């Protein structure tokens, strides 16, 4: 692979075809997640995209709970797979690897949200409490892991084509501001919208880096 200056740039991709598949899994998992969320929201009687959380679609007694739980499983698994792909695309420092591990924890938390259902009728139940806990862990892991990973890739010789519209510091500010909006929106009439704007930002990061990883596998052949 060559950089913009024409000089050879080493690549750690030992199996580009596998990494390419991993990147496609990351893209597909995010797209499918939102398609199903929208579809189930339309099909579920009385559901509001503005006031209801996504977890409501998978809650105990929800009409399509099994589908949304499976959606959480697939989405979380796709993020974990992408994290492995990102880890195998670099050999730089513990800070970058820490960020990637946190991305994997974000995916595990999403997976856990499907394992432990919310319970609107009994929010103090064990499964509802664990659901809330794994969701919080997932969001905090993403809040820290995404800027840390971006910071590492900005300085990585293995990602010479890395471009991001924000610096990692600005990304951290945007994510924090989005989380604040999410927190303010809790238990309000626009709680669902507050959650979605935050999760859409996180999903955007996942898709962007999956696409960038895919491009890296193509460049490794040049």
ABEGO torsion letter per residue (X at the ends): XBBAAGBBBBBABABAAAAAAAAAAAAAAAAAAAAAAAAAAAABBGBBAAABBAAAAABBGBAAAAAAAAAAAAAAAAAAAAAAAAAAABABEAAAAAAAAAAAAAAAAAAAAAABBBBAABAABAAAAAAAAAAAAAAAAAAAAAAAAAAAAAABAABAABBBABBAAAAAAAAAAAAAAAAAABGBAAAAAAAAAAAAAAAAAAAAAAAAAAAAAAAAAX
